[in-house]
Amino acid sequence: MMDPLDPLGQTGRHLPLAILLVTTAFGAFFGGAFITALIRASSELDWFKREEE
Protein backbone atom coordinates (compact mmCIF):
# COMPACT_ATOMS: atom_id res chain seq x y z
CA MET A 1 0.00 0.00 0.00
CA MET A 2 3.04 2.31 0.13
CA ASP A 3 3.42 2.50 -3.67
CA PRO A 4 1.51 5.78 -4.17
CA LEU A 5 3.46 7.44 -1.33
CA ASP A 6 6.93 6.36 -2.53
CA PRO A 7 7.23 6.89 -6.31
CA LEU A 8 11.05 7.08 -6.22
CA GLY A 9 11.30 3.66 -4.61
CA GLN A 10 9.81 1.93 -7.63
CA THR A 11 12.13 0.50 -10.27
CA GLY A 12 12.46 2.70 -13.33
CA ARG A 13 10.68 5.67 -11.77
CA HIS A 14 13.63 8.04 -11.24
CA LEU A 15 12.41 10.75 -13.60
CA PRO A 16 11.40 13.26 -10.86
CA LEU A 17 14.84 12.90 -9.26
CA ALA A 18 16.56 13.47 -12.62
CA ILE A 19 14.45 16.57 -13.28
CA LEU A 20 15.31 17.87 -9.80
CA LEU A 21 19.04 17.37 -10.40
CA VAL A 22 18.98 19.07 -13.81
CA THR A 23 16.95 21.98 -12.45
CA THR A 24 19.34 22.37 -9.53
CA ALA A 25 22.35 22.36 -11.87
CA PHE A 26 20.83 25.08 -14.07
CA GLY A 27 19.88 27.12 -11.01
CA ALA A 28 23.37 26.86 -9.56
CA PHE A 29 24.93 27.91 -12.86
CA PHE A 30 22.73 30.96 -13.36
CA GLY A 31 22.85 31.88 -9.68
CA GLY A 32 26.64 31.79 -9.77
CA ALA A 33 26.71 33.86 -12.96
CA PHE A 34 24.40 36.44 -11.37
CA ILE A 35 26.50 36.72 -8.22
CA THR A 36 29.71 36.96 -10.25
CA ALA A 37 28.19 39.72 -12.39
CA LEU A 38 27.14 41.67 -9.29
CA ILE A 39 30.58 41.37 -7.71
CA ARG A 40 32.35 42.38 -10.91
CA ALA A 41 30.00 45.33 -11.51
CA SER A 42 30.39 46.55 -7.95
CA SER A 43 34.17 46.64 -8.30
CA GLU A 44 34.19 48.17 -11.80
CA LEU A 45 31.55 50.82 -11.13
CA ASP A 46 32.72 51.58 -7.58
CA TRP A 47 29.29 51.10 -6.05
CA PHE A 48 30.66 50.94 -2.51
CA LYS A 49 33.59 53.29 -2.85
CA ARG A 50 34.08 55.67 0.07
CA GLU A 51 34.78 59.25 -0.77
CA GLU A 52 38.13 60.21 0.67
CA GLU A 53 38.43 63.76 1.89
N, C-alpha and C positions, 0 to 999 in steps of 0.2 A: 504494500500500500504506500510505500515511500517513493515510488517512481515519479509522481507528479511534483513532489517537493524537492527532488534531487536530479535535475536534468543533466548536470555535468557528470554524474556518476554512471550514466549509461554509456555503453560502448558506442563510439562513433558519434557522439553528441557533444563535441568540443567546439562547436562553432561560436557560441556566445563568448567563450574564453578567448578564442582567436580574435574575435572582433574587439574585445576589450584590450587585448595586448596591442593590436594595430592602432587603435584609437589613442591609447596611452603613449605610444611611440610618436605619433604625429603631434600630439599635444606637447610632449616634452621638447620636440624639435622646435616647434613654433614658439613655445614659451621661452626657450633658451635664446632664440633669435630676437624676440621682443626685448628681453632683458639686456642682451648684448647691445642692441640698438640704443636703448635708453642710456646705458652706461657710456657708450661711445659719444652719443649726442651731448650728454651732460659735460663731458670733458672737452669736446670740441667747441661747444657754444658757451662754455663757462657759465652754466646755469647757477652753480653754487659758489661762484667766485666772490670772495670778500673784497670790498673796496679798501685798498690801503691808503691811509692818509699821509 
